[in-house]
């Protein structure tokens, strides 16, 4: 990644604001520590963490997605809360949101709530879908 001039960041739970994420730099081999859910996170000082609006691309986990780019997560709302600023932006729509899924996770439609932040694209084992 670095040879391409790119830097990778992994999500880290925000300890002050509930159900929000920061993003910490990560390179293969960097130490990871388990968060309160047992999910490994980079073990880096908080001063190196960045907000989502600093990123160009966020790969988002999901349980399901639909043909309109709506995403069903695990129900915690972490990504929707963290990325809520995108709903207010008129021009600069960064970071781009790309879901990673298997094709069988695609549904015809999902209910969309006012706070849901839709995906720009989804990459599956079969194809790449772009939305909007």
Chimera marker file (.cmm) of the C-alpha trace (Angstrom):
<marker_set name="trace">
<marker id="1" x="0.000" y="0.000" z="0.000" r="1" g="1" b="0" radius="0.5"/>
<marker id="2" x="2.721" y="2.463" z="0.928" r="1" g="1" b="0" radius="0.5"/>
<marker id="3" x="4.477" y="1.826" z="-2.384" r="1" g="1" b="0" radius="0.5"/>
<marker id="4" x="1.289" y="3.163" z="-4.014" r="1" g="1" b="0" radius="0.5"/>
<marker id="5" x="1.303" y="6.239" z="-1.779" r="1" g="1" b="0" radius="0.5"/>
<marker id="6" x="-1.694" y="4.988" z="0.212" r="1" g="1" b="0" radius="0.5"/>
<marker id="7" x="-2.097" y="4.619" z="3.956" r="1" g="1" b="0" radius="0.5"/>
<marker id="8" x="-4.432" y="2.149" z="5.634" r="1" g="1" b="0" radius="0.5"/>
<marker id="9" x="-6.519" y="3.061" z="8.687" r="1" g="1" b="0" radius="0.5"/>
<marker id="10" x="-8.591" y="0.720" z="10.860" r="1" g="1" b="0" radius="0.5"/>
<marker id="11" x="-11.638" y="1.697" z="12.933" r="1" g="1" b="0" radius="0.5"/>
<marker id="12" x="-11.188" y="2.291" z="16.654" r="1" g="1" b="0" radius="0.5"/>
<marker id="13" x="-14.035" y="2.762" z="19.137" r="1" g="1" b="0" radius="0.5"/>
<marker id="14" x="-14.395" y="6.308" z="20.457" r="1" g="1" b="0" radius="0.5"/>
<marker id="15" x="-14.129" y="6.124" z="24.235" r="1" g="1" b="0" radius="0.5"/>
<marker id="16" x="-15.780" y="9.526" z="24.842" r="1" g="1" b="0" radius="0.5"/>
<marker id="17" x="-18.671" y="9.587" z="22.383" r="1" g="1" b="0" radius="0.5"/>
<marker id="18" x="-20.867" y="6.494" z="22.353" r="1" g="1" b="0" radius="0.5"/>
<marker id="19" x="-21.177" y="4.486" z="19.165" r="1" g="1" b="0" radius="0.5"/>
<marker id="20" x="-18.707" y="6.512" z="17.133" r="1" g="1" b="0" radius="0.5"/>
<marker id="21" x="-15.439" y="5.583" z="15.492" r="1" g="1" b="0" radius="0.5"/>
<marker id="22" x="-12.004" y="7.057" z="14.970" r="1" g="1" b="0" radius="0.5"/>
<marker id="23" x="-9.553" y="5.649" z="12.452" r="1" g="1" b="0" radius="0.5"/>
<marker id="24" x="-6.005" y="4.670" z="13.395" r="1" g="1" b="0" radius="0.5"/>
<marker id="25" x="-3.096" y="4.136" z="11.003" r="1" g="1" b="0" radius="0.5"/>
<marker id="26" x="-2.143" y="0.523" z="10.480" r="1" g="1" b="0" radius="0.5"/>
<marker id="27" x="0.646" y="-1.387" z="8.738" r="1" g="1" b="0" radius="0.5"/>
<marker id="28" x="0.967" y="-5.159" z="8.556" r="1" g="1" b="0" radius="0.5"/>
<marker id="29" x="2.631" y="-6.338" z="11.752" r="1" g="1" b="0" radius="0.5"/>
<marker id="30" x="1.566" y="-3.361" z="13.897" r="1" g="1" b="0" radius="0.5"/>
<marker id="31" x="0.331" y="-4.480" z="17.321" r="1" g="1" b="0" radius="0.5"/>
<marker id="32" x="-3.418" y="-4.862" z="17.831" r="1" g="1" b="0" radius="0.5"/>
<marker id="33" x="-5.413" y="-4.895" z="21.074" r="1" g="1" b="0" radius="0.5"/>
<marker id="34" x="-8.926" y="-6.190" z="21.652" r="1" g="1" b="0" radius="0.5"/>
<marker id="35" x="-11.594" y="-3.532" z="22.229" r="1" g="1" b="0" radius="0.5"/>
<marker id="36" x="-14.564" y="-4.019" z="24.572" r="1" g="1" b="0" radius="0.5"/>
<marker id="37" x="-16.232" y="-6.282" z="21.984" r="1" g="1" b="0" radius="0.5"/>
<marker id="38" x="-13.102" y="-8.375" z="21.477" r="1" g="1" b="0" radius="0.5"/>
<marker id="39" x="-12.427" y="-6.854" z="18.026" r="1" g="1" b="0" radius="0.5"/>
<marker id="40" x="-8.736" y="-6.152" z="17.356" r="1" g="1" b="0" radius="0.5"/>
<marker id="41" x="-7.814" y="-2.464" z="16.953" r="1" g="1" b="0" radius="0.5"/>
<marker id="42" x="-4.470" y="-0.763" z="16.309" r="1" g="1" b="0" radius="0.5"/>
<marker id="43" x="-2.593" y="-0.128" z="19.548" r="1" g="1" b="0" radius="0.5"/>
<marker id="44" x="-1.572" y="3.434" z="18.712" r="1" g="1" b="0" radius="0.5"/>
<marker id="45" x="-1.818" y="6.603" z="20.788" r="1" g="1" b="0" radius="0.5"/>
<marker id="46" x="-5.017" y="8.608" z="20.285" r="1" g="1" b="0" radius="0.5"/>
<marker id="47" x="-3.072" y="11.591" z="18.917" r="1" g="1" b="0" radius="0.5"/>
<marker id="48" x="-2.505" y="9.601" z="15.691" r="1" g="1" b="0" radius="0.5"/>
<marker id="49" x="-6.173" y="8.806" z="15.150" r="1" g="1" b="0" radius="0.5"/>
<marker id="50" x="-8.132" y="10.682" z="12.503" r="1" g="1" b="0" radius="0.5"/>
<marker id="51" x="-11.799" y="11.501" z="11.971" r="1" g="1" b="0" radius="0.5"/>
<marker id="52" x="-13.720" y="9.887" z="9.119" r="1" g="1" b="0" radius="0.5"/>
<marker id="53" x="-13.888" y="13.166" z="7.179" r="1" g="1" b="0" radius="0.5"/>
<marker id="54" x="-10.063" y="12.982" z="6.759" r="1" g="1" b="0" radius="0.5"/>
<marker id="55" x="-10.297" y="9.742" z="4.769" r="1" g="1" b="0" radius="0.5"/>
<marker id="56" x="-10.829" y="9.233" z="1.052" r="1" g="1" b="0" radius="0.5"/>
<marker id="57" x="-12.374" y="5.758" z="1.242" r="1" g="1" b="0" radius="0.5"/>
<marker id="58" x="-14.057" y="3.681" z="3.947" r="1" g="1" b="0" radius="0.5"/>
<marker id="59" x="-14.650" y="-0.036" z="3.450" r="1" g="1" b="0" radius="0.5"/>
<marker id="60" x="-17.731" y="-0.832" z="5.500" r="1" g="1" b="0" radius="0.5"/>
<marker id="61" x="-18.835" y="-4.167" z="6.873" r="1" g="1" b="0" radius="0.5"/>
<marker id="62" x="-22.443" y="-5.171" z="6.375" r="1" g="1" b="0" radius="0.5"/>
<marker id="63" x="-24.989" y="-7.905" z="6.922" r="1" g="1" b="0" radius="0.5"/>
<marker id="64" x="-27.019" y="-7.057" z="3.810" r="1" g="1" b="0" radius="0.5"/>
<marker id="65" x="-27.373" y="-4.370" z="1.140" r="1" g="1" b="0" radius="0.5"/>
<marker id="66" x="-29.918" y="-3.508" z="-1.529" r="1" g="1" b="0" radius="0.5"/>
<marker id="67" x="-29.949" y="-2.253" z="-5.114" r="1" g="1" b="0" radius="0.5"/>
<marker id="68" x="-30.181" y="1.379" z="-3.918" r="1" g="1" b="0" radius="0.5"/>
<marker id="69" x="-27.016" y="1.249" z="-1.809" r="1" g="1" b="0" radius="0.5"/>
<marker id="70" x="-28.790" y="0.930" z="1.512" r="1" g="1" b="0" radius="0.5"/>
<marker id="71" x="-26.791" y="-1.048" z="4.044" r="1" g="1" b="0" radius="0.5"/>
<marker id="72" x="-27.844" y="-3.205" z="6.965" r="1" g="1" b="0" radius="0.5"/>
<marker id="73" x="-25.121" y="-3.309" z="9.600" r="1" g="1" b="0" radius="0.5"/>
<marker id="74" x="-24.918" y="-5.175" z="12.870" r="1" g="1" b="0" radius="0.5"/>
<marker id="75" x="-27.404" y="-2.831" z="14.559" r="1" g="1" b="0" radius="0.5"/>
<marker id="76" x="-25.061" y="-0.647" z="16.607" r="1" g="1" b="0" radius="0.5"/>
<marker id="77" x="-25.171" y="2.389" z="14.320" r="1" g="1" b="0" radius="0.5"/>
<marker id="78" x="-21.420" y="3.021" z="14.605" r="1" g="1" b="0" radius="0.5"/>
<marker id="79" x="-20.848" y="3.745" z="10.920" r="1" g="1" b="0" radius="0.5"/>
<marker id="80" x="-24.064" y="5.770" z="10.481" r="1" g="1" b="0" radius="0.5"/>
<marker id="81" x="-23.235" y="7.981" z="13.475" r="1" g="1" b="0" radius="0.5"/>
<marker id="82" x="-19.590" y="8.356" z="12.498" r="1" g="1" b="0" radius="0.5"/>
<marker id="83" x="-20.469" y="9.232" z="8.898" r="1" g="1" b="0" radius="0.5"/>
<marker id="84" x="-23.567" y="11.352" z="9.613" r="1" g="1" b="0" radius="0.5"/>
<marker id="85" x="-21.774" y="14.490" z="8.383" r="1" g="1" b="0" radius="0.5"/>
<marker id="86" x="-22.100" y="13.115" z="4.826" r="1" g="1" b="0" radius="0.5"/>
<marker id="87" x="-25.875" y="13.635" z="4.913" r="1" g="1" b="0" radius="0.5"/>
<marker id="88" x="-25.307" y="17.393" z="5.336" r="1" g="1" b="0" radius="0.5"/>
<marker id="89" x="-22.665" y="17.766" z="2.631" r="1" g="1" b="0" radius="0.5"/>
<marker id="90" x="-23.830" y="19.132" z="-0.705" r="1" g="1" b="0" radius="0.5"/>
<marker id="91" x="-20.621" y="18.999" z="-2.744" r="1" g="1" b="0" radius="0.5"/>
<marker id="92" x="-17.599" y="17.321" z="-1.156" r="1" g="1" b="0" radius="0.5"/>
<marker id="93" x="-18.830" y="13.769" z="-0.576" r="1" g="1" b="0" radius="0.5"/>
<marker id="94" x="-15.759" y="12.203" z="1.006" r="1" g="1" b="0" radius="0.5"/>
<marker id="95" x="-15.013" y="9.644" z="2.139" r="1" g="1" b="0" radius="0.5"/>
<marker id="96" x="-16.494" y="7.319" z="-0.447" r="1" g="1" b="0" radius="0.5"/>
<marker id="97" x="-18.276" y="4.397" z="1.212" r="1" g="1" b="0" radius="0.5"/>
<marker id="98" x="-17.764" y="0.940" z="-0.222" r="1" g="1" b="0" radius="0.5"/>
<marker id="99" x="-19.418" y="-2.134" z="1.223" r="1" g="1" b="0" radius="0.5"/>
<marker id="100" x="-17.661" y="-5.499" z="1.142" r="1" g="1" b="0" radius="0.5"/>
<marker id="101" x="-20.063" y="-8.429" z="0.753" r="1" g="1" b="0" radius="0.5"/>
<marker id="102" x="-20.951" y="-11.713" z="-0.835" r="1" g="1" b="0" radius="0.5"/>
<marker id="103" x="-23.480" y="-11.665" z="-3.641" r="1" g="1" b="0" radius="0.5"/>
<marker id="104" x="-26.027" y="-13.583" z="-1.541" r="1" g="1" b="0" radius="0.5"/>
<marker id="105" x="-26.165" y="-10.606" z="0.847" r="1" g="1" b="0" radius="0.5"/>
<marker id="106" x="-27.900" y="-8.493" z="-1.813" r="1" g="1" b="0" radius="0.5"/>
<marker id="107" x="-31.622" y="-7.997" z="-1.179" r="1" g="1" b="0" radius="0.5"/>
<marker id="108" x="-34.201" y="-6.368" z="-3.426" r="1" g="1" b="0" radius="0.5"/>
<marker id="109" x="-34.797" y="-3.572" z="-0.912" r="1" g="1" b="0" radius="0.5"/>
<marker id="110" x="-34.121" y="-2.612" z="2.684" r="1" g="1" b="0" radius="0.5"/>
<marker id="111" x="-36.021" y="-0.093" z="4.792" r="1" g="1" b="0" radius="0.5"/>
<marker id="112" x="-34.195" y="3.246" z="4.918" r="1" g="1" b="0" radius="0.5"/>
<marker id="113" x="-34.275" y="5.363" z="8.055" r="1" g="1" b="0" radius="0.5"/>
<marker id="114" x="-33.515" y="9.120" z="8.032" r="1" g="1" b="0" radius="0.5"/>
<marker id="115" x="-30.189" y="8.536" z="9.812" r="1" g="1" b="0" radius="0.5"/>
<marker id="116" x="-28.984" y="5.789" z="7.430" r="1" g="1" b="0" radius="0.5"/>
<marker id="117" x="-25.977" y="6.716" z="5.311" r="1" g="1" b="0" radius="0.5"/>
<marker id="118" x="-26.113" y="4.883" z="1.949" r="1" g="1" b="0" radius="0.5"/>
<marker id="119" x="-23.117" y="3.326" z="0.226" r="1" g="1" b="0" radius="0.5"/>
<marker id="120" x="-21.477" y="4.636" z="-2.930" r="1" g="1" b="0" radius="0.5"/>
<marker id="121" x="-20.561" y="1.111" z="-4.080" r="1" g="1" b="0" radius="0.5"/>
<marker id="122" x="-20.483" y="-2.529" z="-3.048" r="1" g="1" b="0" radius="0.5"/>
<marker id="123" x="-17.827" y="-5.042" z="-4.024" r="1" g="1" b="0" radius="0.5"/>
<marker id="124" x="-18.993" y="-8.651" z="-3.957" r="1" g="1" b="0" radius="0.5"/>
<marker id="125" x="-17.407" y="-11.933" z="-4.921" r="1" g="1" b="0" radius="0.5"/>
<marker id="126" x="-19.131" y="-11.574" z="-8.332" r="1" g="1" b="0" radius="0.5"/>
<marker id="127" x="-19.280" y="-7.899" z="-9.231" r="1" g="1" b="0" radius="0.5"/>
<marker id="128" x="-18.924" y="-4.238" z="-8.321" r="1" g="1" b="0" radius="0.5"/>
<marker id="129" x="-22.108" y="-2.183" z="-7.987" r="1" g="1" b="0" radius="0.5"/>
<marker id="130" x="-22.146" y="1.636" z="-8.036" r="1" g="1" b="0" radius="0.5"/>
<marker id="131" x="-25.081" y="3.606" z="-6.621" r="1" g="1" b="0" radius="0.5"/>
<marker id="132" x="-26.573" y="7.099" z="-7.042" r="1" g="1" b="0" radius="0.5"/>
<link id1="1" id2="2" r="1" g="1" b="0" radius="0.2"/>
<link id1="2" id2="3" r="1" g="1" b="0" radius="0.2"/>
<link id1="3" id2="4" r="1" g="1" b="0" radius="0.2"/>
<link id1="4" id2="5" r="1" g="1" b="0" radius="0.2"/>
<link id1="5" id2="6" r="1" g="1" b="0" radius="0.2"/>
<link id1="6" id2="7" r="1" g="1" b="0" radius="0.2"/>
<link id1="7" id2="8" r="1" g="1" b="0" radius="0.2"/>
<link id1="8" id2="9" r="1" g="1" b="0" radius="0.2"/>
<link id1="9" id2="10" r="1" g="1" b="0" radius="0.2"/>
<link id1="10" id2="11" r="1" g="1" b="0" radius="0.2"/>
<link id1="11" id2="12" r="1" g="1" b="0" radius="0.2"/>
<link id1="12" id2="13" r="1" g="1" b="0" radius="0.2"/>
<link id1="13" id2="14" r="1" g="1" b="0" radius="0.2"/>
<link id1="14" id2="15" r="1" g="1" b="0" radius="0.2"/>
<link id1="15" id2="16" r="1" g="1" b="0" radius="0.2"/>
<link id1="16" id2="17" r="1" g="1" b="0" radius="0.2"/>
<link id1="17" id2="18" r="1" g="1" b="0" radius="0.2"/>
<link id1="18" id2="19" r="1" g="1" b="0" radius="0.2"/>
<link id1="19" id2="20" r="1" g="1" b="0" radius="0.2"/>
<link id1="20" id2="21" r="1" g="1" b="0" radius="0.2"/>
<link id1="21" id2="22" r="1" g="1" b="0" radius="0.2"/>
<link id1="22" id2="23" r="1" g="1" b="0" radius="0.2"/>
<link id1="23" id2="24" r="1" g="1" b="0" radius="0.2"/>
<link id1="24" id2="25" r="1" g="1" b="0" radius="0.2"/>
<link id1="25" id2="26" r="1" g="1" b="0" radius="0.2"/>
<link id1="26" id2="27" r="1" g="1" b="0" radius="0.2"/>
<link id1="27" id2="28" r="1" g="1" b="0" radius="0.2"/>
<link id1="28" id2="29" r="1" g="1" b="0" radius="0.2"/>
<link id1="29" id2="30" r="1" g="1" b="0" radius="0.2"/>
<link id1="30" id2="31" r="1" g="1" b="0" radius="0.2"/>
<link id1="31" id2="32" r="1" g="1" b="0" radius="0.2"/>
<link id1="32" id2="33" r="1" g="1" b="0" radius="0.2"/>
<link id1="33" id2="34" r="1" g="1" b="0" radius="0.2"/>
<link id1="34" id2="35" r="1" g="1" b="0" radius="0.2"/>
<link id1="35" id2="36" r="1" g="1" b="0" radius="0.2"/>
<link id1="36" id2="37" r="1" g="1" b="0" radius="0.2"/>
<link id1="37" id2="38" r="1" g="1" b="0" radius="0.2"/>
<link id1="38" id2="39" r="1" g="1" b="0" radius="0.2"/>
<link id1="39" id2="40" r="1" g="1" b="0" radius="0.2"/>
<link id1="40" id2="41" r="1" g="1" b="0" radius="0.2"/>
<link id1="41" id2="42" r="1" g="1" b="0" radius="0.2"/>
<link id1="42" id2="43" r="1" g="1" b="0" radius="0.2"/>
<link id1="43" id2="44" r="1" g="1" b="0" radius="0.2"/>
<link id1="44" id2="45" r="1" g="1" b="0" radius="0.2"/>
<link id1="45" id2="46" r="1" g="1" b="0" radius="0.2"/>
<link id1="46" id2="47" r="1" g="1" b="0" radius="0.2"/>
<link id1="47" id2="48" r="1" g="1" b="0" radius="0.2"/>
<link id1="48" id2="49" r="1" g="1" b="0" radius="0.2"/>
<link id1="49" id2="50" r="1" g="1" b="0" radius="0.2"/>
<link id1="50" id2="51" r="1" g="1" b="0" radius="0.2"/>
<link id1="51" id2="52" r="1" g="1" b="0" radius="0.2"/>
<link id1="52" id2="53" r="1" g="1" b="0" radius="0.2"/>
<link id1="53" id2="54" r="1" g="1" b="0" radius="0.2"/>
<link id1="54" id2="55" r="1" g="1" b="0" radius="0.2"/>
<link id1="55" id2="56" r="1" g="1" b="0" radius="0.2"/>
<link id1="56" id2="57" r="1" g="1" b="0" radius="0.2"/>
<link id1="57" id2="58" r="1" g="1" b="0" radius="0.2"/>
<link id1="58" id2="59" r="1" g="1" b="0" radius="0.2"/>
<link id1="59" id2="60" r="1" g="1" b="0" radius="0.2"/>
<link id1="60" id2="61" r="1" g="1" b="0" radius="0.2"/>
<link id1="61" id2="62" r="1" g="1" b="0" radius="0.2"/>
<link id1="62" id2="63" r="1" g="1" b="0" radius="0.2"/>
<link id1="63" id2="64" r="1" g="1" b="0" radius="0.2"/>
<link id1="64" id2="65" r="1" g="1" b="0" radius="0.2"/>
<link id1="65" id2="66" r="1" g="1" b="0" radius="0.2"/>
<link id1="66" id2="67" r="1" g="1" b="0" radius="0.2"/>
<link id1="67" id2="68" r="1" g="1" b="0" radius="0.2"/>
<link id1="68" id2="69" r="1" g="1" b="0" radius="0.2"/>
<link id1="69" id2="70" r="1" g="1" b="0" radius="0.2"/>
<link id1="70" id2="71" r="1" g="1" b="0" radius="0.2"/>
<link id1="71" id2="72" r="1" g="1" b="0" radius="0.2"/>
<link id1="72" id2="73" r="1" g="1" b="0" radius="0.2"/>
<link id1="73" id2="74" r="1" g="1" b="0" radius="0.2"/>
<link id1="74" id2="75" r="1" g="1" b="0" radius="0.2"/>
<link id1="75" id2="76" r="1" g="1" b="0" radius="0.2"/>
<link id1="76" id2="77" r="1" g="1" b="0" radius="0.2"/>
<link id1="77" id2="78" r="1" g="1" b="0" radius="0.2"/>
<link id1="78" id2="79" r="1" g="1" b="0" radius="0.2"/>
<link id1="79" id2="80" r="1" g="1" b="0" radius="0.2"/>
<link id1="80" id2="81" r="1" g="1" b="0" radius="0.2"/>
<link id1="81" id2="82" r="1" g="1" b="0" radius="0.2"/>
<link id1="82" id2="83" r="1" g="1" b="0" radius="0.2"/>
<link id1="83" id2="84" r="1" g="1" b="0" radius="0.2"/>
<link id1="84" id2="85" r="1" g="1" b="0" radius="0.2"/>
<link id1="85" id2="86" r="1" g="1" b="0" radius="0.2"/>
<link id1="86" id2="87" r="1" g="1" b="0" radius="0.2"/>
<link id1="87" id2="88" r="1" g="1" b="0" radius="0.2"/>
<link id1="88" id2="89" r="1" g="1" b="0" radius="0.2"/>
<link id1="89" id2="90" r="1" g="1" b="0" radius="0.2"/>
<link id1="90" id2="91" r="1" g="1" b="0" radius="0.2"/>
<link id1="91" id2="92" r="1" g="1" b="0" radius="0.2"/>
<link id1="92" id2="93" r="1" g="1" b="0" radius="0.2"/>
<link id1="93" id2="94" r="1" g="1" b="0" radius="0.2"/>
<link id1="94" id2="95" r="1" g="1" b="0" radius="0.2"/>
<link id1="95" id2="96" r="1" g="1" b="0" radius="0.2"/>
<link id1="96" id2="97" r="1" g="1" b="0" radius="0.2"/>
<link id1="97" id2="98" r="1" g="1" b="0" radius="0.2"/>
<link id1="98" id2="99" r="1" g="1" b="0" radius="0.2"/>
<link id1="99" id2="100" r="1" g="1" b="0" radius="0.2"/>
<link id1="100" id2="101" r="1" g="1" b="0" radius="0.2"/>
<link id1="101" id2="102" r="1" g="1" b="0" radius="0.2"/>
<link id1="102" id2="103" r="1" g="1" b="0" radius="0.2"/>
<link id1="103" id2="104" r="1" g="1" b="0" radius="0.2"/>
<link id1="104" id2="105" r="1" g="1" b="0" radius="0.2"/>
<link id1="105" id2="106" r="1" g="1" b="0" radius="0.2"/>
<link id1="106" id2="107" r="1" g="1" b="0" radius="0.2"/>
<link id1="107" id2="108" r="1" g="1" b="0" radius="0.2"/>
<link id1="108" id2="109" r="1" g="1" b="0" radius="0.2"/>
<link id1="109" id2="110" r="1" g="1" b="0" radius="0.2"/>
<link id1="110" id2="111" r="1" g="1" b="0" radius="0.2"/>
<link id1="111" id2="112" r="1" g="1" b="0" radius="0.2"/>
<link id1="112" id2="113" r="1" g="1" b="0" radius="0.2"/>
<link id1="113" id2="114" r="1" g="1" b="0" radius="0.2"/>
<link id1="114" id2="115" r="1" g="1" b="0" radius="0.2"/>
<link id1="115" id2="116" r="1" g="1" b="0" radius="0.2"/>
<link id1="116" id2="117" r="1" g="1" b="0" radius="0.2"/>
<link id1="117" id2="118" r="1" g="1" b="0" radius="0.2"/>
<link id1="118" id2="119" r="1" g="1" b="0" radius="0.2"/>
<link id1="119" id2="120" r="1" g="1" b="0" radius="0.2"/>
<link id1="120" id2="121" r="1" g="1" b="0" radius="0.2"/>
<link id1="121" id2="122" r="1" g="1" b="0" radius="0.2"/>
<link id1="122" id2="123" r="1" g="1" b="0" radius="0.2"/>
<link id1="123" id2="124" r="1" g="1" b="0" radius="0.2"/>
<link id1="124" id2="125" r="1" g="1" b="0" radius="0.2"/>
<link id1="125" id2="126" r="1" g="1" b="0" radius="0.2"/>
<link id1="126" id2="127" r="1" g="1" b="0" radius="0.2"/>
<link id1="127" id2="128" r="1" g="1" b="0" radius="0.2"/>
<link id1="128" id2="129" r="1" g="1" b="0" radius="0.2"/>
<link id1="129" id2="130" r="1" g="1" b="0" radius="0.2"/>
<link id1="130" id2="131" r="1" g="1" b="0" radius="0.2"/>
<link id1="131" id2="132" r="1" g="1" b="0" radius="0.2"/>
</marker_set>
